[in-house]
């Protein structure tokens, strides 16, 4: 009797796990519902520094690269493309060039280009007329000299000196480098962001 009960319990668990796996499979589109303990101060992920704002908003935006979400621990080896398709370092380690996905649009219909990456990072470095109210990650980019574009699908980060961990900063959940497009103001981003639409 105990063996039969144990077998039935094990079979039930396996069946439940099979259904749970199918139910957790992700699909594009739909509504993102997040259980949250707080009300974020704004939706401007570039101006917020707490997990209360970052956690619900990171699911809305894309990064150039990100840490593979199927790997339990973030490592340089687990960085995968997101808005970028590939990247390469210059021989001296001071230039990081990304090739960008073609055909990506912002949710407001505008095309995503290398100019958006430049605009976002110029804003983070304080090189634009418009300023962020707060810039929690300003220190992350102290070594970034400038960002240049080569056409619509290639962007290069020029570092003042080699910084191998710079790629990891771009892959973090705190660094959606394409959260601010060149056609959206920071005021608009605070209330109605226009995330990319992969």
C-alpha positions as a Markdown table, in Angstrom:
| # | Residue | x | y | z |
|---|---|---|---|---|
| 1 | Unk | 0.0 | 0.0 | 0.0 |
| 2 | Unk | 2.8 | 2.4 | 0.9 |
| 3 | Unk | 4.6 | 1.7 | -2.4 |
| 4 | Unk | 1.5 | 2.3 | -4.4 |
| 5 | Unk | 0.9 | 5.6 | -2.6 |
| 6 | Unk | 4.5 | 6.7 | -3.1 |
| 7 | Unk | 4.3 | 5.8 | -6.8 |
| 8 | Unk | 1.0 | 7.8 | -7.1 |
| 9 | Unk | 2.6 | 10.8 | -5.3 |
| 10 | Unk | 5.7 | 10.7 | -7.6 |
| 11 | Unk | 3.6 | 10.4 | -10.7 |
| 12 | Unk | 1.5 | 13.4 | -9.6 |
| 13 | Unk | 4.5 | 15.5 | -9.0 |
| 14 | Unk | 6.0 | 14.7 | -12.4 |
| 15 | Unk | 2.7 | 15.5 | -14.1 |
| 16 | Unk | 2.4 | 18.7 | -12.2 |
| 17 | Unk | 6.0 | 19.7 | -13.1 |
| 18 | Unk | 5.2 | 19.0 | -16.8 |
| 19 | Unk | 2.2 | 21.3 | -16.7 |
| 20 | Unk | 4.1 | 24.0 | -14.8 |
| 21 | Unk | 6.9 | 24.0 | -17.4 |
| 22 | Unk | 4.4 | 24.5 | -20.2 |
| 23 | Unk | 2.7 | 27.3 | -18.3 |
| 24 | Unk | 5.9 | 29.2 | -17.6 |
| 25 | Unk | 7.0 | 29.2 | -21.3 |
| 26 | Unk | 7.3 | 32.8 | -22.4 |
| 27 | Unk | 5.6 | 34.3 | -25.5 |
| 28 | Unk | 5.9 | 37.7 | -27.1 |
| 29 | Unk | 3.3 | 40.3 | -26.4 |
| 30 | Unk | 0.5 | 40.4 | -23.8 |
| 31 | Unk | 0.4 | 42.0 | -20.4 |
| 32 | Unk | 3.3 | 42.0 | -18.0 |
| 33 | Unk | 2.0 | 41.6 | -14.4 |
| 34 | Unk | 4.5 | 42.0 | -11.6 |
| 35 | Unk | 3.8 | 41.5 | -7.9 |
| 36 | Unk | 5.4 | 44.5 | -6.2 |
| 37 | Unk | 5.6 | 45.9 | -2.7 |
| 38 | Unk | 6.0 | 49.6 | -3.7 |
| 39 | Unk | 5.0 | 52.3 | -6.1 |
| 40 | Unk | 7.9 | 53.4 | -8.2 |
| 41 | Unk | 8.7 | 57.1 | -8.1 |
| 42 | Unk | 8.8 | 57.2 | -11.9 |
| 43 | Unk | 9.2 | 55.0 | -15.0 |
| 44 | Unk | 12.4 | 56.7 | -15.9 |
| 45 | Unk | 14.8 | 53.8 | -15.3 |
| 46 | Unk | 17.8 | 56.1 | -16.0 |
| 47 | Unk | 16.9 | 58.4 | -13.1 |
| 48 | Unk | 15.9 | 55.8 | -10.5 |
| 49 | Unk | 18.4 | 54.0 | -8.2 |
| 50 | Unk | 16.3 | 51.6 | -6.1 |
| 51 | Unk | 15.2 | 48.1 | -6.9 |
| 52 | Unk | 11.6 | 49.3 | -6.3 |
| 53 | Unk | 11.8 | 51.2 | -9.6 |
| 54 | Unk | 14.3 | 49.1 | -11.5 |
| 55 | Unk | 12.7 | 45.7 | -10.9 |
| 56 | Unk | 9.3 | 46.5 | -12.5 |
| 57 | Unk | 10.8 | 48.6 | -15.3 |
| 58 | Unk | 13.6 | 46.4 | -16.5 |
| 59 | Unk | 11.0 | 44.1 | -18.1 |
| 60 | Unk | 9.9 | 47.0 | -20.2 |
| 61 | Unk | 13.2 | 47.9 | -21.8 |
| 62 | Unk | 16.0 | 46.3 | -23.7 |
| 63 | Unk | 19.8 | 46.4 | -23.2 |
| 64 | Unk | 22.4 | 46.3 | -25.9 |
| 65 | Unk | 23.6 | 43.1 | -24.2 |
| 66 | Unk | 22.4 | 41.3 | -21.1 |
| 67 | Unk | 23.4 | 38.4 | -18.9 |
| 68 | Unk | 21.8 | 35.1 | -20.0 |
| 69 | Unk | 18.8 | 34.7 | -17.8 |
| 70 | Unk | 19.1 | 30.9 | -17.9 |
| 71 | Unk | 22.5 | 31.0 | -16.1 |
| 72 | Unk | 22.3 | 31.2 | -12.3 |
| 73 | Unk | 25.2 | 33.5 | -11.8 |
| 74 | Unk | 26.2 | 36.6 | -13.9 |
| 75 | Unk | 29.6 | 36.2 | -15.5 |
| 76 | Unk | 31.3 | 37.8 | -18.5 |
| 77 | Unk | 31.0 | 34.5 | -20.3 |
| 78 | Unk | 27.2 | 34.5 | -20.0 |
| 79 | Unk | 26.7 | 37.9 | -21.7 |
| 80 | Unk | 24.4 | 37.5 | -24.7 |
| 81 | Unk | 23.1 | 39.9 | -27.4 |
| 82 | Unk | 19.8 | 41.8 | -27.0 |
| 83 | Unk | 19.6 | 45.0 | -29.2 |
| 84 | Unk | 23.1 | 44.3 | -30.4 |
| 85 | Unk | 23.8 | 41.3 | -32.6 |
| 86 | Unk | 27.6 | 41.3 | -32.0 |
| 87 | Unk | 30.4 | 43.3 | -30.4 |
| 88 | Unk | 34.2 | 43.5 | -30.6 |
| 89 | Unk | 37.0 | 45.2 | -28.7 |
| 90 | Unk | 39.8 | 47.2 | -30.3 |
| 91 | Unk | 43.2 | 45.7 | -29.9 |
| 92 | Unk | 44.2 | 48.2 | -27.2 |
| 93 | Unk | 40.9 | 47.6 | -25.3 |
| 94 | Unk | 39.7 | 51.2 | -25.4 |
| 95 | Unk | 37.0 | 50.9 | -28.1 |
| 96 | Unk | 33.9 | 48.6 | -27.8 |
| 97 | Unk | 31.9 | 48.4 | -31.1 |
| 98 | Unk | 28.4 | 47.0 | -31.4 |
| 99 | Unk | 26.5 | 45.9 | -34.5 |
| 100 | Unk | 22.8 | 46.6 | -33.9 |
| 101 | Unk | 19.7 | 44.6 | -34.8 |
| 102 | Unk | 18.0 | 45.8 | -38.0 |
| 103 | Unk | 14.3 | 46.5 | -38.2 |
| 104 | Unk | 13.7 | 47.2 | -34.4 |
| 105 | Unk | 11.2 | 50.0 | -33.7 |
| 106 | Unk | 10.2 | 51.9 | -30.6 |
| 107 | Unk | 6.7 | 51.3 | -29.4 |
| 108 | Unk | 5.8 | 54.7 | -30.8 |
| 109 | Unk | 6.8 | 53.5 | -34.2 |
| 110 | Unk | 10.1 | 55.3 | -34.6 |
| 111 | Unk | 13.0 | 53.2 | -35.9 |
| 112 | Unk | 15.7 | 52.2 | -33.4 |
| 113 | Unk | 19.2 | 53.3 | -34.6 |
| 114 | Unk | 22.7 | 53.8 | -33.3 |
| 115 | Unk | 21.7 | 57.5 | -32.7 |
| 116 | Unk | 19.5 | 56.3 | -29.9 |
| 117 | Unk | 22.4 | 54.6 | -28.1 |
| 118 | Unk | 24.5 | 57.7 | -28.5 |
| 119 | Unk | 21.7 | 59.9 | -27.2 |
| 120 | Unk | 21.1 | 57.7 | -24.2 |
| 121 | Unk | 24.8 | 57.6 | -23.2 |
| 122 | Unk | 25.4 | 61.3 | -24.0 |
| 123 | Unk | 22.5 | 62.0 | -21.5 |
| 124 | Unk | 24.1 | 59.7 | -18.9 |
| 125 | Unk | 27.4 | 61.5 | -19.3 |
| 126 | Unk | 25.8 | 65.0 | -19.0 |
| 127 | Unk | 26.7 | 66.0 | -22.6 |
| 128 | Unk | 23.2 | 67.0 | -23.7 |
| 129 | Unk | 21.2 | 70.2 | -23.2 |
| 130 | Unk | 18.5 | 68.2 | -21.4 |
| 131 | Unk | 19.6 | 66.8 | -18.0 |
| 132 | Unk | 18.5 | 63.9 | -15.8 |
| 133 | Unk | 17.0 | 64.9 | -12.5 |
| 134 | Unk | 19.2 | 62.3 | -10.8 |
| 135 | Unk | 21.9 | 60.2 | -12.3 |
| 136 | Unk | 22.6 | 57.3 | -10.0 |
| 137 | Unk | 24.9 | 55.5 | -12.4 |
| 138 | Unk | 27.0 | 58.5 | -13.4 |
| 139 | Unk | 30.1 | 57.0 | -11.8 |
| 140 | Unk | 29.7 | 53.9 | -13.9 |
| 141 | Unk | 30.6 | 55.9 | -17.0 |
| 142 | Unk | 33.5 | 58.0 | -15.7 |
| 143 | Unk | 35.8 | 56.2 | -18.0 |
| 144 | Unk | 33.6 | 56.7 | -21.1 |
| 145 | Unk | 35.0 | 59.5 | -23.3 |
| 146 | Unk | 32.4 | 59.5 | -26.1 |
| 147 | Unk | 30.0 | 57.4 | -28.1 |
| 148 | Unk | 30.2 | 57.6 | -31.9 |
| 149 | Unk | 28.0 | 56.1 | -34.6 |
| 150 | Unk | 28.8 | 54.7 | -38.0 |
| 151 | Unk | 25.6 | 54.6 | -39.9 |
| 152 | Unk | 22.4 | 53.4 | -38.3 |
| 153 | Unk | 23.5 | 50.0 | -37.1 |
| 154 | Unk | 27.0 | 50.5 | -35.6 |
| 155 | Unk | 27.9 | 52.3 | -32.4 |
| 156 | Unk | 31.3 | 52.5 | -30.7 |
| 157 | Unk | 32.0 | 53.3 | -27.0 |
| 158 | Unk | 35.4 | 55.1 | -26.7 |
| 159 | Unk | 37.0 | 54.6 | -23.3 |
| 160 | Unk | 39.7 | 56.7 | -21.8 |
| 161 | Unk | 41.6 | 53.6 | -20.8 |
| 162 | Unk | 41.0 | 49.9 | -21.0 |
| 163 | Unk | 38.1 | 48.6 | -18.8 |
| 164 | Unk | 37.2 | 45.0 | -19.5 |
| 165 | Unk | 34.3 | 45.1 | -17.1 |
| 166 | Unk | 32.6 | 47.9 | -19.1 |
| 167 | Unk | 30.7 | 45.2 | -21.1 |
| 168 | Unk | 29.3 | 43.8 | -17.8 |
| 169 | Unk | 28.1 | 47.2 | -16.8 |
| 170 | Unk | 26.1 | 47.4 | -20.1 |
| 171 | Unk | 24.7 | 44.0 | -19.5 |
| 172 | Unk | 23.3 | 44.7 | -16.0 |
| 173 | Unk | 19.7 | 45.2 | -15.2 |
| 174 | Unk | 20.6 | 48.8 | -14.1 |
| 175 | Unk | 21.8 | 49.7 | -17.5 |
| 176 | Unk | 19.2 | 49.7 | -20.3 |
| 177 | Unk | 21.2 | 51.7 | -22.7 |
| 178 | Unk | 18.4 | 52.2 | -25.1 |
| 179 | Unk | 15.8 | 53.4 | -22.6 |
| 180 | Unk | 16.0 | 57.0 | -24.0 |
| 181 | Unk | 15.5 | 57.5 | -27.7 |
| 182 | Unk | 16.6 | 60.7 | -29.4 |
| 183 | Unk | 13.0 | 61.6 | -30.1 |
| 184 | Unk | 11.7 | 61.3 | -26.6 |
| 185 | Unk | 12.2 | 63.8 | -23.8 |
| 186 | Unk | 13.2 | 62.7 | -20.3 |
| 187 | Unk | 9.9 | 64.2 | -19.1 |
| 188 | Unk | 8.0 | 61.9 | -21.4 |
| 189 | Unk | 10.1 | 58.9 | -20.3 |
| 190 | Unk | 9.2 | 59.5 | -16.7 |
| 191 | Unk | 5.5 | 58.9 | -17.4 |
| 192 | Unk | 5.2 | 57.1 | -20.8 |
| 193 | Unk | 8.4 | 55.4 | -21.9 |
| 194 | Unk | 8.7 | 54.1 | -25.5 |
| 195 | Unk | 10.6 | 50.8 | -25.1 |
| 196 | Unk | 12.0 | 49.1 | -28.2 |
| 197 | Unk | 9.8 | 46.5 | -29.8 |
| 198 | Unk | 11.9 | 43.4 | -30.7 |
